[in-house]
């Protein structure tokens, strides 16, 4: 009888040691990282329910991997990595201890991006070992640094990194990687007007990327690219620019205080207004008012 395997959520759930670093408590939605110190030995038919990338962040070692009917023994250099698709049973044989930065992504994330890229959710991630790709290693290490500097985790930072990594994996390590990725188009004049009118009418409020993307029925990732293709700037840059323009008008045409103008223009406080105003104009709001 064929041995039944269980897919765990994290690789560390299958190891005798707890990870020394983990993002589990950070509440990241679309990506997780762990630093695992893996003892020597053979780990037979292990798998996770997420796509996993194991980056060697320790010393050069040797390794034997069996996955999807392929078995390979190879030298595993620092910053090289392996890609194990979700639910795929893998056997790993380590003659020496190894330290791995494991990045895991839910299948739903890659599926959403596949729809954006190819208008289909049908794809397969290809098991790959060993791989050297500077972007993947950089994203993994950047997430590690972010978690170290901000243990509670930055949701937006993690989400952006997750989407960038998902697109890169689909483009380079899937069975559709030979196909050309469609570039994000521009927003139609009608959709652009809807977005710009919303920003103008809510400039004093907190404007979220999610709110803008919903207006035109795009994902946040697709909307950001399409908006920049259309306007030449990101949604965040455009909102800040419009707030500065509103502040200029109020500084010249009203008797509002600087604090009142900051509130009217959607800035967190007068200091935030002053910082952004000087960055865009080279002078302070007070200096602009008396010009």
C-alpha positions as CSV (number, residue, x, y, z in Angstrom):
1,X,0.0,0.0,0.0
2,X,1.2,3.5,-0.7
3,X,2.2,5.4,2.3
4,X,-0.2,8.3,3.1
5,X,1.4,11.6,3.7
6,X,0.1,14.6,5.6
7,X,0.7,18.1,4.3
8,X,1.7,20.4,7.2
9,X,1.3,24.2,7.1
10,X,4.9,25.0,8.0
11,X,8.1,23.0,7.4
12,X,9.1,23.5,11.0
13,X,6.0,21.4,12.1
14,X,7.9,18.4,10.7
15,X,11.2,19.2,12.4
16,X,12.5,18.4,15.9
17,X,13.5,22.0,16.5
18,X,11.4,25.1,16.6
19,X,12.3,27.9,14.2
20,X,14.7,30.6,15.6
21,X,12.8,33.2,13.6
22,X,9.2,33.1,12.5
23,X,6.6,35.5,11.2
24,X,3.7,33.5,12.5
25,X,2.8,36.1,15.2
26,X,3.1,39.0,12.7
27,X,-0.2,38.2,11.0
28,X,1.1,38.4,7.5
29,X,-1.7,37.2,5.2
30,X,0.0,36.1,2.0
31,X,3.5,35.1,3.0
32,X,5.4,33.6,5.9
33,X,9.1,33.2,6.7
34,X,11.0,31.0,9.1
35,X,14.6,30.4,10.0
36,X,15.0,26.6,10.5
37,X,18.1,24.8,11.8
38,X,17.7,21.4,10.3
39,X,19.6,18.5,11.9
40,X,21.3,15.9,9.7
41,X,19.1,12.9,8.7
42,X,16.6,11.7,6.2
43,X,13.1,13.3,6.1
44,X,10.8,11.0,4.1
45,X,7.8,12.2,2.1
46,X,7.3,15.5,3.9
47,X,5.1,18.2,2.4
48,X,3.3,21.4,3.3
49,X,0.0,22.8,2.1
50,X,1.8,26.0,0.9
51,X,4.4,26.5,-1.8
52,X,7.7,26.5,-0.1
53,X,11.1,28.0,-1.0
54,X,14.0,26.9,1.2
55,X,17.0,29.3,0.9
56,X,20.3,28.1,2.2
57,X,21.5,30.8,4.6
58,X,24.1,28.7,6.2
59,X,27.3,27.0,5.0
60,X,27.9,25.1,1.8
61,X,26.6,21.5,2.3
62,X,25.6,18.5,0.4
63,X,22.0,17.4,0.0
64,X,19.9,14.7,-1.7
65,X,16.3,15.5,-2.8
66,X,13.6,13.3,-4.3
67,X,10.5,15.0,-5.6
68,X,8.0,14.4,-8.4
69,X,9.9,11.2,-9.5
70,X,13.2,13.0,-9.7
71,X,16.1,12.3,-7.4
72,X,19.2,14.5,-7.3
73,X,22.3,14.7,-5.2
74,X,24.0,18.1,-5.3
75,X,26.2,20.6,-3.6
76,X,24.0,23.2,-1.9
77,X,25.7,26.6,-1.9
78,X,24.9,29.6,0.3
79,X,21.9,31.6,-1.1
80,X,20.9,28.8,-3.4
81,X,17.4,27.5,-2.8
82,X,14.9,24.8,-3.6
83,X,11.3,25.1,-4.6
84,X,8.7,22.6,-3.4
85,X,5.1,23.1,-4.6
86,X,2.3,22.7,-2.2
87,X,1.1,19.2,-1.4
88,X,4.1,17.6,-3.1
89,X,5.7,14.8,-1.0
90,X,9.4,15.4,-0.8
91,X,12.3,13.2,0.6
92,X,15.3,15.2,1.8
93,X,18.6,13.5,3.0
94,X,21.0,15.8,4.8
95,X,24.4,14.4,5.8
96,X,25.1,17.6,7.7
97,X,23.1,20.2,9.6
98,X,21.7,23.0,7.5
99,X,20.2,26.4,8.2
100,X,17.3,27.4,5.9
101,X,15.3,30.5,5.4
102,X,12.0,29.1,4.4
103,X,9.5,31.3,2.6
104,X,6.0,29.9,2.2
105,X,3.1,31.2,0.0
106,X,-0.5,30.1,-0.2
107,X,-1.7,28.7,-3.5
108,X,-4.5,31.2,-3.6
109,X,-1.9,34.0,-3.9
110,X,-0.3,32.5,-6.9
111,X,-3.7,31.7,-8.4
112,X,-4.8,35.4,-8.1
113,X,-1.7,36.5,-9.8
114,X,-2.0,33.9,-12.5
115,X,-5.4,35.3,-13.3
116,X,-3.9,38.8,-13.6
117,X,-1.1,37.6,-15.8
118,X,-2.8,35.1,-18.1
119,X,-6.5,35.3,-17.4
120,X,-6.5,31.8,-16.1
121,X,-6.0,30.1,-12.7
122,X,-4.6,27.0,-14.3
123,X,-0.8,26.6,-13.7
124,X,1.6,24.3,-12.0
125,X,4.6,25.4,-10.0
126,X,7.6,23.2,-11.0
127,X,9.7,21.6,-8.2
128,X,13.2,23.0,-8.7
129,X,16.6,22.2,-7.1
130,X,19.1,23.7,-6.7
131,X,18.3,27.2,-7.9
132,X,20.3,30.5,-7.8
133,X,18.2,33.6,-8.3
134,X,19.2,36.9,-6.7
135,X,15.7,38.3,-6.6
136,X,14.2,35.4,-4.6
137,X,17.1,35.5,-2.2
138,X,16.8,39.3,-1.8
139,X,13.1,39.2,-1.1
140,X,13.6,36.4,1.5
141,X,16.3,38.4,3.3
142,X,14.4,41.7,3.0
143,X,11.4,40.1,4.8
144,X,13.8,38.7,7.5
145,X,15.2,42.2,8.1
146,X,11.7,43.7,8.2
147,X,10.6,41.2,10.8
148,X,13.7,41.9,12.9
149,X,13.2,45.6,12.8
150,X,9.4,45.5,13.2
151,X,8.4,42.3,15.1
152,X,4.7,43.1,14.8
153,X,5.2,43.0,11.1
154,X,4.3,45.6,8.4
155,X,1.2,44.2,6.6
156,X,1.6,46.4,3.5
157,X,5.3,45.6,3.1
158,X,4.7,41.9,3.4
159,X,1.8,41.9,0.9
160,X,3.8,43.8,-1.7
161,X,6.7,41.4,-1.3
162,X,4.4,38.5,-1.5
163,X,2.9,39.7,-4.8
164,X,6.3,40.4,-6.3
165,X,7.6,37.0,-5.4
166,X,4.4,35.3,-6.7
167,X,4.7,36.9,-10.1
168,X,8.4,36.1,-10.3
169,X,7.7,32.4,-9.5
170,X,4.9,32.2,-12.0
171,X,7.1,33.9,-14.7
172,X,10.2,31.8,-14.1
173,X,9.3,28.5,-12.3
174,X,5.8,27.4,-13.5
175,X,4.7,25.4,-16.5
176,X,3.5,28.6,-18.1
177,X,6.8,30.4,-17.7
178,X,7.5,30.3,-21.4
179,X,4.4,32.5,-22.1
180,X,4.7,36.3,-22.2
181,X,3.4,38.1,-19.2
182,X,0.8,40.6,-20.2
183,X,1.7,44.1,-19.2
184,X,-0.9,46.0,-17.2
185,X,-2.9,48.3,-19.4
186,X,-4.0,51.8,-18.7
187,X,-7.2,52.8,-17.0
188,X,-10.0,53.9,-19.4
189,X,-10.9,57.6,-19.2
190,X,-14.2,56.6,-17.6
191,X,-12.5,54.5,-14.9
192,X,-9.8,57.1,-14.3
193,X,-12.5,59.8,-13.8
194,X,-14.2,57.6,-11.2
195,X,-11.0,57.2,-9.3
196,X,-9.9,60.9,-9.5
197,X,-13.4,62.1,-8.5
198,X,-13.4,59.8,-5.5
199,X,-10.0,61.1,-4.4
200,X,-11.1,64.7,-4.8
201,X,-14.3,64.1,-2.8
202,X,-12.5,62.2,0.0
203,X,-9.2,64.1,0.2
204,X,-9.7,64.9,3.8
205,X,-10.2,61.2,4.7
206,X,-8.0,58.2,4.8
207,X,-7.9,56.8,1.3
208,X,-6.9,53.2,1.0
209,X,-5.6,51.4,-2.0
210,X,-8.2,48.7,-1.5
211,X,-11.0,51.4,-1.8
212,X,-9.7,52.7,-5.1
213,X,-9.2,49.3,-6.7
214,X,-12.7,48.2,-5.8
215,X,-14.1,51.3,-7.6
216,X,-12.8,49.9,-11.0
217,X,-13.1,46.2,-10.1
218,X,-9.3,45.5,-10.2
219,X,-7.1,43.8,-7.7
220,X,-4.8,46.1,-5.8
221,X,-1.8,44.8,-7.6
222,X,-3.4,45.3,-11.1
223,X,-4.9,48.7,-10.2
224,X,-1.6,50.1,-8.9
225,X,0.2,49.2,-12.2
226,X,-2.6,50.5,-14.4
227,X,-2.9,53.7,-12.5
228,X,0.8,54.4,-12.8
229,X,0.7,53.6,-16.5
230,X,-2.1,56.1,-16.9
231,X,-0.9,59.0,-14.7
232,X,2.8,58.4,-14.4
233,X,2.7,58.2,-10.7
234,X,1.5,55.7,-8.0
235,X,-1.9,56.2,-6.3
236,X,-0.1,57.2,-3.1
237,X,2.0,59.8,-4.9
238,X,-1.1,61.2,-6.7
239,X,-3.1,61.5,-3.4
240,X,-0.2,63.4,-1.7
241,X,0.1,65.7,-4.7
242,X,-3.6,66.5,-4.6
243,X,-3.4,67.2,-0.9
244,X,-0.6,69.6,-1.4
245,X,-2.6,71.4,-4.1
246,X,-5.6,71.7,-1.8
247,X,-3.3,73.0,1.0
248,X,-1.8,75.6,-1.4
249,X,-5.3,76.8,-2.2
250,X,-6.4,77.1,1.4
251,X,-3.2,78.8,2.4
252,X,-3.8,81.6,-0.1
253,X,-7.6,81.7,-0.1
254,X,-8.6,81.1,3.5
255,X,-7.8,82.2,7.1
256,X,-7.6,78.6,8.3
257,X,-4.8,77.8,10.7
258,X,-2.0,75.4,9.6
259,X,-3.6,72.8,11.9
260,X,-7.0,73.3,10.3
261,X,-5.5,73.1,6.8
262,X,-3.7,69.8,7.7
263,X,-7.0,68.3,8.8
264,X,-8.9,69.6,5.8
265,X,-6.3,68.1,3.4
266,X,-6.1,64.7,5.0
267,X,-2.7,65.0,6.7
268,X,-2.2,63.3,10.1
269,X,-1.0,66.5,11.7
270,X,0.7,69.8,10.9
271,X,4.1,68.2,11.0
272,X,3.1,65.7,8.3
273,X,1.7,68.5,6.2
274,X,4.9,70.6,6.7
275,X,7.1,67.6,5.8
276,X,5.3,66.7,2.6
277,X,4.8,70.4,1.6
278,X,8.5,71.1,1.9
279,X,9.3,68.0,0.0
280,X,7.1,69.0,-2.9
281,X,7.7,72.8,-2.9
282,X,11.0,73.4,-1.2
283,X,9.4,75.8,1.4
284,X,7.2,75.5,4.5
285,X,3.4,76.2,4.5
286,X,4.0,79.4,6.5
287,X,6.5,80.6,4.0
288,X,4.2,79.8,1.1
289,X,1.3,81.7,2.8
290,X,3.2,85.0,3.0
291,X,4.7,84.9,-0.5
